Amino acid sequence: MSSSRSVVGVVLVLAVASVLPGLVGGVRASADRHDARWAVGSGLADPAAGNETAPAVVQNVTYRQAPNASGTILATQRYRVRENVSALVVYNYSRGRVVDATGFAARPNGRWTWDGNTTDPSVSLRLAVNRSSRQFGGLRWVDTGDWALANPRTDFAYRDAGLDRWVYSWQANARIDRRTRVGADQRGFAGPSIVYLGGFEASTADATGQRIRLVRPASAELADDSARVLRVLSVASDQLRVGARDSVVNAFAGPRPLRHGGTAALADGDRQDFWVSAGSDAGTPPNTWIHEYVHTRQSFVLGSEMTWFREASASYYAAVVSVRVPPNRPDEFERLRETFGNERGANATLTDRSSWSTTYVPYAKGGRVLAALDGRIRNATDGNRSLQTVFRRLNRHDGLVTYDVFASVVANVSGETHREWLDDHVRGDAPVSPPGSPYAYTVPGGEFDADDDGLSAAAERANGTHPFAADTDADGVDDGTELRLGTDPTDPYSTPVVEDDAVGNATDSPADGANRTAS
């Protein structure tokens, strides 16, 4: 991981649906990923038929609200196939009902098969939307009649004559191009896996190597303003150097009656769409916005003993990154300590789901284990490597990530075995205590200034100041200013007398200085 970073600028664009692919509000969706040309007039033969890297099948899905049918939406799937595709099958899932089909015939097993001749085959389904969370209760997806937030299934299979086998759309080797959009007569936003139908505003941030879009439904009152949410996600994008970075990530604010929390949805093996309840704080940990974003950076396939790692890594980095967003808010580090002090499932065995007394075990104990493991890796490598290095290598791993693979990667990254410790705390039921020092949670490398006081994490450690509190001694003058003026930033009785024009905002009161918000 690089030891330096630059502050990511946030570009806020409100209610300009015409400039964002997938947004429709009285204007045609732009042709970035949702090119309307694929929706009509598709011929059977692809112009790029001679190109082996060209998609074998292009699927264009258009979503609409279903009039007078609360709880459902309409999805029309149109297909374009190459000449070497000899068969195409669309699934009629238990939550869907085909209402119209052109070039597809029903089969007794609930599947719909292309006739092989129609040049513009299509199938339209009425999809049931409302679903509850199996883990936490409450609605995970909903159509209220006025708006909908849905995760429709639009999987299909095709037979490649050249390969002489069936290929499924969810497989990594499937040569497909999936395009989603909202009907031109509708308001809404369609991502690869999540679609919102209804009035909305959209904001974007150009983060590190990716664009983050925030879709805010008209009925959603955010706990933090859009700029703050995007800034938090941009910092997470920059600081997570773990690979698996999508060029675009879509974040949806979920209004009530959706449950509190969030969900990252899976599409073609990737999680680049997620929603978070609109009332979720974008500041202090545990930070649901960052938690769901971390899921978009996970490309590993976990074995049965490692399923805990998905939520544990999201929970750990949601807490850690949230305290690194400058300017730091008051008492954020204490909230982090409270989060890692959660004793839920303290004696559970992470690799054995039957020992979990609560669904929060991977979030609570898993996050604590990773906090402690991160500290062990940093100590073993003099701060040159961290848990992020393990995360990155797991993302690159070819095949199933088993417990043995995980332990081996940890050993290779840190230069020493931690197998006995892992066997005790991951495969065993031993409780774990994460580090208490704030320096254990700073950005590796020490050059980042989390509290915006003019001191890097390395300088904070060298001077004994708090890396997540701009004014360690709470005397009204930030730590960087005190050091420049020759006073002790850890001694409240060593307060310098300064002029407003000499140090700018250095003379703000502790409350004012601590409660500054990001622009």
N, C-alpha and C positions, 0 to 999 in steps of 0.2 A: 504493500500500500504506500502511496506517495505521502510524504510527510508534510506537504504543503497543499493549500487549497486557496481558491479565490471565492469571494462572496458572489453568489449567483444572483443576477438581477432578475426581478420578477416583472414580467410584462402583463399587465392586467387589461383584458379586453372584455367588456361587459356587453351582453345582448347583441352580439354581432354574429348571428348564426351563419351568415353567408360566407364567412371566411374559414369556418372549421369544417373539415370533412365529417359527414354523418349528421350535421345539424340541418334541420329543415324548419323554417318558420316563415312560410310565404315566399321562400326562395328555393331554387334548385340546389341540391347538395353538390358540393364541389367534387371534382374528379380526382381527388387524392387517392383514396382507397375505396371510394363508393361511386365509381364511375357509372353514370346512368346509361351509358352506351351498351353496357353488358345486359341491360334489363330487357331490351326489345330488339327484334330483328336478328337474333343470333342464328347464324348458320350452323350446320352440322360440322363442317370442317373448319378447323382453326387455321388462321393465316400463318401461324407459327408451327404448323404441323411437322415441319422438318427439324425443329429445334427440340432436342431431347430434354432441355431444361424447362421448356414451356409447360404450363399446367395441363394435365390431362382433362380436368373438368373445372369449369368455372361455375360457381354457384352464386347467384345474386338473390338475396333475401330482402323483401320489402315488408315492413311492419306497419300495421294500422290498429287503431282502437276499434273495438267491436261495438257497434251501436246497440244500445239497449241490451247489453249482455255483460253486466258487471262480473269481474273475475276472469275474463278471457280477453285475448287479443287475436288479431288475424296476422298470419305470416304467409306470404306468397313466395315460393321458391321457384326460380327459373334457372335453367341449366344450359350450358354450352359445352359440347364435348369434342374431343379430337377424333380423327378418323379411326384410330386404333382402339378406341373404347367400344367394346362390343355389347356391354350391358350396364345398366344403371338402376339402382334400387334405392328408394326413399322409404324411411321407416315411419310408420304411423304409430307413434308412441301412445301409451295409455293415457297421457294427459292431452293428446291431440285428436282432432277429428277432421278428416279430409272433407272439405265442402265443395271443392272444384278441382278438376284435373284435366290437363290437356297432354296427350301423348303418354299418359301413365295408366296402367290398368291395375285394379285391386287384386290381391292374392289372398287366399284363405288365412295365411299366417299373419295378416295385418300389414304386410309390406305392399308397396306400390312399385311396379316394374315398368320401365321405359319401353315403348314399343319398338325402339330401334330405328324408326323412320321420321318421326316428328322433329322438325328442325328447331322448334322453340318449345321444348317440353316444359311444363310447369305443373305445380301442385300447390293448392292453397289449403291451409289448415286453420281451424279455430283451436287455439291453445289455452288450456287452463293455466292460470298464472299463480293463484294464491297457494303458497306453501309455507309451512312452519319449519323452524329450525329444529332438527332432531336433538341437538346438544343442549340448547338453551331455552327452547320454547319461544313463543312469539312469532310473528310473521317475518319470514325471510324474503319473500317476494309477494307482491300484491298488485291487484288492479282494483282501484276504488270506484271506477266509472268515470271519474274526472281525470285521473292520471294512472299510470302503471309503471312499475319497475319490475322487469322480468328477465329471466335467464332461459330463453327458449332453446330447445334442442332441435337442431337442424342437421343431424348426421345423415350420411348416405354412404353407399358403397358402389364401386364400379369395377368392371372386369377389364383388365388390360390385355388385349389380344397378344401384344408382343411379349408380355411376361407370362401369359397364360395362367393368371391367378386373380383372385379378388383382392382389391385394395380398399381399406376402410378409411373414411375421412379423418378419423381421430389418430391414425397411425403417423409416426414421425416421417415415414418415407412416402406418404401420400402426396402426389403431385397435383395439388388443388389450389385454387384461388377462391377464397371465400370473401364475398363483398356484402356488406349490410347497409341498409338505409331506411329512412322513414318515408312513408308515402308523401308525395309532393303536396297533398292537400292536408297534411297533418303537421303538428308541432311535436318536436322530440329530437332525441339523439340516439343513434345506434352505434354501439361499439361492437367488437368481434363477438363478445359473449353476453353483454348486458345491453338492454334497450330500455330507454325511458321515453314514454309517450305522454305529452302534456306540455304546458307552458314552462319555460325555463330561461335561465341566464347562463352564459358560458364564460369562463375565464381561462387563460393559459399562462404557463410559465415555461420559459426556455431553461431547462435544468442542464445538468452535466450529461451531454450525449443523448438527451431525450427531451421530448415535449410532454409536459403534464397538463392535462385538461381537467378542469373542475366544472362539472355540470350541476347547477343548483336549480332544482325545481322551484317553480313560482311559489309553492306552498311551504317551502323549507326556510325556516329561520335559523341561520347558522349561529352556533355558540361563539365562534370567532369569525371575523370577516374573511372574505375570499382571499384577500392578499396575504393574510397571516397563514391560512391553510396552505396556499401555494408556496409560501416561503418555507414552511416546515417541510413540505414534501420535497422541495428543491434541495434543502440541506441534506435530507436523507438520501436523495439521489446522488449527491456529490460524495457523501461520506461512506456510502456502502460500495466499496470497491471489491465486489464479489462476482462480477460478471453477470451474465443473463440479463442484460439491459435492453429492454424493448425501446424502439425509437419513439413510440407513443404510449402513454399510460393514461387511461381515462378513470377519473375519480368522481363518483356520483354521491351527492348528499342525499341521504334517505330520510324523508319526512315520516311522521307518524301516519298510519298505524304500524309501520315497520318496527321491529323490535330494536332495542338499544344494542349497539355493537356494530358489526359490519361483516362483510363477506367478500372474498376475492373469488371471482368466477373463472372456471376453466374453459378455455377454447383452444382446440387443436394443440393441446399440450402446454399452452401458455396461460398465465394469469396476468393479463394486462388491463383488465377491467375490474374495479372493485367499488363497493359502496360502503359508506360509513354513516351512521345515524347523524342527522343534522345537529343534534344537541351535543355532540362530542367535542370536548375541549381540544383545541389544536396545540395547547401549550404543555401543561404539566403531565408527567407520566402517571399511570399508563396511558400512552397516546395511541388511540385506535386508528387515526389517520396513518401514522407511521407503521403500525402493526400490519394493516392491510397492504400498504405499499411494499413492505418487506416480502410479502407473499409473491409479489410480481417478480421478485429477483431470485426465486427458488426454482431451479430447473432440474434438481436431482430427483431420482426415483428411490424412495425409501423402502427398506425391507421391514418385516413385521416388528423387529426389535428396535427400529429407529423411527417409527411413526411419530414419537414424541418430539423429535427434533424440529418438525415443521412449525408447530406452534411455539415451542420453546425459543427458537431463534428469532421468530417474529416478536415475541414478548420481550426478549432481552434487548434487542436493538430498538424496539419502540420506546423502552424506558431510557436507554442510554443516549440515543440520538436526540430525544426531546429536550434533554438538559443542555444540549450543545448548540441550541438555536439562539444566536445573539439577536437582540439583547436578552439575557437570561432573566426570567421572571422570579419574583421573590419565592424563597422556600422550595424551589424546584428540586434541588438535590435532596432535601428532606423527603419529598414525595417519592423520589427514586429509592431512597433507603426504606421507606415504608413499603413500596412495591416489592422489593427484594426481601423484605422481612415477613412477607406473607407465608405462614406456616402450613398452608393447605397441602395435604399429601406429603408432609415432611418425611414420612417413613415408607412411602410408596416406592415400588420398583419401576423405574421408567420403562424398562424393556418388557414389562409384563402388565398388559392392560387389565388383567383380572385383579390386580392389586390396587387399582385406582378407585378410591372411594368417592371421587368426584371428577367431573369432566375437566376441572381446572388444574389437575395435576401437571400436565405438560406446560401449562402457562406459568404456574407458581413454582413447583419444584424444578421443572425443566429450565425455567429462566434463571433460578438460583444456581443450578449446576453450571450453566453456561457462563454466568458471571464469575464463578469461582475458577472455571477452566480457562477463561480468558486471562484472568490474573496469573494463573500458573504458566501459561504460554508466554505472556509478556515477561515474567520474571526469568524464565528459562532462556529467553533470547535477548535479554537486555532491552526490551521494548521494541525490537526490530520486527517482530511478528506478533500476530494476535489471532483471536478466534476467526477474524475475517479471512485470514489465509486458509484456514480449514474450510470455511464456508465456500470460498472460491474453488478450492480443489474438489469439494464434493459436487459442486455444480458442473465441473469438467469431467467428473468420473464417468466412464463408459460402462454402464451396467447398474445393477442394483447396489445401493448403499446399505450394506449390512453392518452389524455392530463391529465385526472384525475389521471391515474396511475403515469405519470411523476411527477406531482405536489406532489403526496403522497410520492414517493420515495425521492424526494428532501427534503421534510419535515423530513422524517425518518432519512436520512443521516445527516442532519445538526442539528437536534434536535429542530428546530423551523420552523414554517410555513413561506413560502415565497410566499403564494398564491396571495396576493394582488400585489406583485411586478411582479409575473409571469403573472397575468391577465392584468397588464398594458403593459408589454413589449413583451409578447408572444401572448396572446389572444387579446391584444389591440395594438394600433399603436404608443405607446409612444417610442420616440427614446431612445437610451441607450448609456452610456459612459463607456467603459471598463477601468480598472485600469491603471494609468499612471506609477506607480512605477515598476521598474524592478523586485523587490522582489516578486511581485504578480505572476510572471511567472517562478519562480524557482521550482525545483523538491520538492514536499512535503516531509517534514522530515528534509530538510536543510543540508544533508550530501554530496550532489553531487557537484563536482567542474566543472561547465560548461565551464569556460574560461581557465582552465588548468594553473592557477597561484598558485596552492598549497593551496588555501583557499576554504573551503566548502561554500555553500550558507549561512549557519548560521553564519560563520565567516565573510563573506562579509557584512552581515547586521550589525553585531556587530561593525565592524570597519568602516562602512560607505563607503565601496568600492563597485564598480559596479560588480554585479555577472556575467555579460556577457562581461566584458572588462578586460583583464589581467593586463593592466596598466592604472589604473583609471586616474592618473594625467598626463599621456603621457610624462613622463620624461625619458623613456628608460629603466626603471627597473620595473619588474612586482610586483604586490601588495604583494604577499607572501614573496618575497625577502626583500622588504622594511620593512615589519613588523619584519622579523627575524633580520634585521640589526638595528632596532630601529628608523627608520625614518617614516615620515607620508606619506602613499601611496596616500593621497588625496591632497597633497601639492607639486606642481611641483618645488618649491624652496627648498624642503627638500629631495634632491636627494643624496643618499649615494655614496661614492667613493668605488668601488669594483674592485677586481682583477678577471680576466677571469676565473682562475682556482678555484676561491673561490665559484662562483655562477653559473658556467657553462654558459648557454645562457642568463643570466640575463643582460648582457651588450650589447645584440643585439640592433640595432636601432629600434625605434617604428615600422617603416615600415616592417623591416625584421621579427621582433617578431610577428607582427600582421598578417603577411601573411604566417605563417608556415602552411603547409598542412599535412594532416594525411598520415601516411605511410601505 
